[in-house]
Amino acid sequence: MNRAFSRKKDKTWMHTPEALSKHYIPYNAKFLGSTEVEQPKGTEVVRDAVRKLKFARHIKKSEGQKIPKVELQISIYGVKILEPKTKEVQHNCQLHRISFCADDKTDKRIFTFICKDSESSRHLCYVFDSEKCAEEITLTIGQAFNLAYRKFLESGGKDVETRKQIAGLQKRIQDLETENVELRNKVQDLENRLRITQVSASPAGSLSPQSPSTDIFDMVPFSPTSHPPPVPTPNGTQPPPVPGRAAEIKRDLFGAEPFDPFSCAAGDFPPDIQSKLDEMQEGFKMGLTLEGTVFCLDPVDSKC
């Protein structure tokens, strides 16, 4: 299996898998903010974003504004950014949307990651001041990504293509059922028009005993709810009534019950499972790049 992330091999993971899969690792940090970037990866991309947000931070500091403190909760389910006191979730970055994470080699406080926004599909760079824990947080995000990727494969990620084919067949059956209903309505409309034409063409007062109406193919329309009149038995008694039919199960145009491959475990998958699986597969395929780099390039940055 190819590694879903890249990082120099001189670093090892810092937490047990259970700590990230069953719980989360909390960190306190100051949130410098987020800004849109053009690319999902790249040292130069995050370097420009860090410098931009640091400059904005100095302006706010000169105006007497404090940098907000946040709590980071890192697990295999993502990176949550919360308000420390109220625990209100400000941002929830799922791991398969995080493509790049880096810490500053010269300033042990600064780290950043790039995450794809779930609604706008823009790439946003988040920057934090973590009180000399930047490298540890970066490695923790990398470990969580690795565990999430393995969990995705074990829980069915390998069968994404099969599930996509099943979902495609299910959609095709639904389309055929809809088309069948439309055709039935058209046939019924043609029958009604033909019946109106026959009635208007008949001279008044010369109506003969009415025979069962026929369709455009001169066939008696079939109705599943109608029953033929009872035929007397040889001894003149009426046959026992036909027991009423229970509510019919909805069937498709092939006479089979509609196929739902997820009905056995509907709670395990969201309704738009195909798009969700596609997104997760694409995100994990892109992978997460972890880097240690240098962000502080000028005196203004070094005084942060």
C-alpha positions, 0 to 999 in steps of 0.5 A: 500500500502506498503511503498516503502522506509524505514526511522525512523518516527521521520522525516517528508518531507520538500517540497511540492509535487508540488515542486518535481513533477512540478519543482526540488529542487537544492542543491550545493555540492562537488562531492567526486566521485563514486565507484562500490560496491558489494551490492545495500544496506547496511551501511557497503557497503556505509561506505567502499565506503566513506572511500575509496573516502575520502582517494582518496580525501586527496591524490588529495588535497595533490597534489593541486587538488580541489574537483569539485563542482556540482549542484544537481537537485532532482525531481520525475524524478531523481537526476541530477548531473550538472556542476554548471556554464555550467549546463552540466549533468554529471550523471542522476540517475533515482529514481527507480535505487536508492536503498540506501541513507544515511547521516552521523550523526557525519559529517553533510556534508557527504551523499551518495546514491547507484544507479544501472548503466543503461548500465552496471547494476553495483551498484555505490556509489556516495559520496558528501560533502554538507556543512551541508545539508546532512540530508536534501538532504537525506530526499529530495531524499526519498520524491522524491522516494515516490512521484515517486512511487505513480505516477508510480502506478497511471499512470499504474504501477498496470497494468504492468502484463496486459500490459506485456501480451498484449505485449506478444500476440503482439509479438506472432502475429508478429512471426506467420506473419513471419512464414506465410511469410516463408511458402509462400516463400517455397511453391512458391519455390516448385512451381517453381521447379515443373514448371521447371521439367515439362518444361524440361520433355516435348519433343521439338516441341510437346508443346500443348496449355499451360493451366494455371500452377498449384501448387503442389496440382494441384490447380491454384495458387491464386493471389490477383492482377490477375483478370479473363478475362472478359466474354462477356454479352449475347448481345455481349458487354463487361462488365464495367471494374472492378475498380482498388483496392486501396493499400491493408492494411497489414493483418496477417495470420488470415485476420485481421489488425496487432494489436498494443495496443499502437498505440493510444498513442505511444508517451506515451510509449517507444518502449521497454515498456515491459523492461522499465516497468519491470525495474521500477517495480523491482526498486520500488519493491526493495524500497529505504532505508534511514539511518542516520549512522556514516561514520567518523571512524578514524582521517583521516575521521574526518579532511575531 
